Amino acid sequence: MSLFRLDISILGTRSSTSALADLVEQEWRATAPDAPVVRRHLGEAPLPATAWAAAVATQFAPPDRHTPEQRDALVLAASLADEVIAADAMIFAAPLYNFGVSQHLKTWVDLVLTDPRMAPGGEKPLTGKPAVLLTARGGAYGPGTPRDGWDHAIGWMRRIFSDVWKLELAVMERELTLVGIDPAMDRFTELASRTRIAAEEQARAAGRNLALREGAFLS
Ligand SMILES: Cc1cc2nc3c(=O)[nH]c(=O)nc-3n(C[C@H](O)[C@H](O)[C@H](O)COP(=O)(O)O)c2cc1C
């Protein structure tokens, strides 16, 4: 058994998604004490924003015409792809920023997609592998709220992880994380507390389930 964990938050130790990912990982770890974990934290160590265009440019020139920057980009993309392909299970901790997906996650996905194995028409080496996607948003964008539909990250993430890469994806969403930070949201304190507790319980269950699904995938 092995785990790949991707954190994206720019909020360091205050990250809600990383805290939920910790709970998932703890429960998974209880069933696999010695299993390896490969971690990548894009909030702490972002990928170079220019690498994706350099990797894409290689598709329009023969290898002997590639620049050193383009070769580096291909090596980086292949190493990122290797990390997920080698894993038996995955955790993605991916917040909502500015109504959309974090630029760090977009850069990572774009680069991984340049690897022929991981491209939309590629081999689909992640097919059936279990994964947990944890997201968090400061507000609440569900049906009936004024901003219903303003989260433009979750749909895209589902498309990539579930539909393009064919992962067996479980999704956990935590809302109202800005309560306690933004005084304008104080009236939602009780709801936010219940939401947090529910999200933590779901994350623990997702961790146990991840281990079970990984066992089933490997058997
Ligand atoms: C730069 C920035 C932009 C944000 N944009 C939004 C937003 O558009 N909608 C929202 O509901 N919350 C927004 N938030 C709040 C985050 O979604 C919230 O803090 C969430 O818990 C972030 O996850 P993290 O704690 O793991 O980083 C934003 C936070 C930051 C720092």
Ligand as a Chemical Component Dictionary entry (heavy atoms), coordinates in Angstrom:
data_LIG
# 
_chem_comp.id                   LIG 
_chem_comp.type                 NON-POLYMER 
_chem_comp.pdbx_formal_charge   0 
_chem_comp.three_letter_code    LIG 
# 
loop_
_chem_comp_atom.comp_id 
_chem_comp_atom.atom_id 
_chem_comp_atom.alt_atom_id 
_chem_comp_atom.type_symbol 
_chem_comp_atom.charge 
_chem_comp_atom.model_Cartn_x 
_chem_comp_atom.model_Cartn_y 
_chem_comp_atom.model_Cartn_z 
_chem_comp_atom.pdbx_ordinal 
LIG C1  C1  C 0 -6.822  34.510 -1.365 1  
LIG C2  C2  C 0 -8.070  33.851 -0.882 2  
LIG C3  C3  C 0 -9.204  33.815 -1.690 3  
LIG C4  C4  C 0 -10.371 33.227 -1.226 4  
LIG N1  N1  N 0 -11.474 33.206 -2.027 5  
LIG C5  C5  C 0 -12.616 32.654 -1.575 6  
LIG C6  C6  C 0 -13.779 32.607 -2.377 7  
LIG O1  O1  O 0 -13.804 33.038 -3.526 8  
LIG N2  N2  N 0 -14.898 32.068 -1.862 9  
LIG C7  C7  C 0 -14.937 31.541 -0.605 10 
LIG O2  O2  O 0 -15.992 31.049 -0.176 11 
LIG N3  N3  N 0 -13.833 31.541 0.178  12 
LIG C8  C8  C 0 -12.694 32.079 -0.281 13 
LIG N4  N4  N 0 -11.582 32.080 0.489  14 
LIG C9  C9  C 0 -11.636 31.407 1.783  15 
LIG C10 C10 C 0 -11.085 30.016 1.658  16 
LIG O3  O3  O 0 -11.830 29.236 0.757  17 
LIG C11 C11 C 0 -11.101 29.388 3.032  18 
LIG O4  O4  O 0 -10.247 30.133 3.877  19 
LIG C12 C12 C 0 -10.691 27.935 2.989  20 
LIG O5  O5  O 0 -10.741 27.437 4.303  21 
LIG C13 C13 C 0 -9.304  27.797 2.419  22 
LIG O6  O6  O 0 -8.814  26.484 2.600  23 
LIG P1  P1  P 0 -7.441  26.318 3.341  24 
LIG O7  O7  O 0 -7.719  26.809 4.756  25 
LIG O8  O8  O 0 -7.127  24.890 3.298  26 
LIG O9  O9  O 0 -6.447  27.163 2.642  27 
LIG C14 C14 C 0 -10.418 32.651 0.059  28 
LIG C15 C15 C 0 -9.259  32.659 0.855  29 
LIG C16 C16 C 0 -8.100  33.243 0.393  30 
LIG C17 C17 C 0 -6.880  33.222 1.258  31 
# 
loop_
_chem_comp_bond.comp_id 
_chem_comp_bond.atom_id_1 
_chem_comp_bond.atom_id_2 
_chem_comp_bond.value_order 
_chem_comp_bond.pdbx_ordinal 
LIG C1  C2  SING 1  
LIG C2  C3  SING 2  
LIG C2  C16 DOUB 3  
LIG C3  C4  DOUB 4  
LIG C4  N1  SING 5  
LIG C4  C14 SING 6  
LIG N1  C5  DOUB 7  
LIG C5  C6  SING 8  
LIG C5  C8  SING 9  
LIG C6  O1  DOUB 10 
LIG C6  N2  SING 11 
LIG N2  C7  SING 12 
LIG C7  O2  DOUB 13 
LIG C7  N3  SING 14 
LIG N3  C8  DOUB 15 
LIG C8  N4  SING 16 
LIG N4  C9  SING 17 
LIG N4  C14 SING 18 
LIG C9  C10 SING 19 
LIG C10 O3  SING 20 
LIG C10 C11 SING 21 
LIG C11 O4  SING 22 
LIG C11 C12 SING 23 
LIG C12 O5  SING 24 
LIG C12 C13 SING 25 
LIG C13 O6  SING 26 
LIG O6  P1  SING 27 
LIG P1  O7  DOUB 28 
LIG P1  O8  SING 29 
LIG P1  O9  SING 30 
LIG C14 C15 DOUB 31 
LIG C15 C16 SING 32 
LIG C16 C17 SING 33 
# 
